[in-house]
């Protein structure tokens, strides 16, 4: 037995592990998983690099846990929207979510936006839905180029409040923001034509 060496208690080990997850969640949101090393996380948590693999099998396993924690945090906040005592509801949440403070503090911000940089082709595309909003479907609400819909008048519970594509707000409170951003891709007509019977 070595004199002067003490074992970390189970309670301390759990506390250290939680500190590593919280630090990783913040750093991964700020810089992206690919740009944060295990040494960065451990230093940020005030722990030695060597203790990492006693707690986690890999950096990827830590990233999954950090993302899950971030999603749980925002899930708790979303669950309170519209609850008794929450007078400001979605308006307050969206004002915060779209604010410069939220944008400029990614370490404490939305995990979807923060972790999206590590998902090729997924630059924080998301839609926030008010699950309690009841709305009959109309052509105008669908913002479609069509002049009709077979779903007209159908009651729907749950309606989009905000949509972001590639980190840019394109739909908010029932209104499209900005114009189309895609481009038409033409292709030659098929040589094989299918006869249409009327």
ABEGO torsion letter per residue (X at the ends): XBBGBBBBBAAAAAAAAAAAAAAAAAAAAAAEAAABBAAAAAAAAGBBAAAAAAABABAAAAAAAAAAAAAAAAAAAAAABGBBGBAAEAAAAAAAAABAAAAABAAABBAAAAAAAABBGBBGBBBBBBAABBBBBBAAAAGBABABBAABGBBBBEBBABBBBGGBBABBGGBBBEBBABBBBBBBBBABBBBBBX
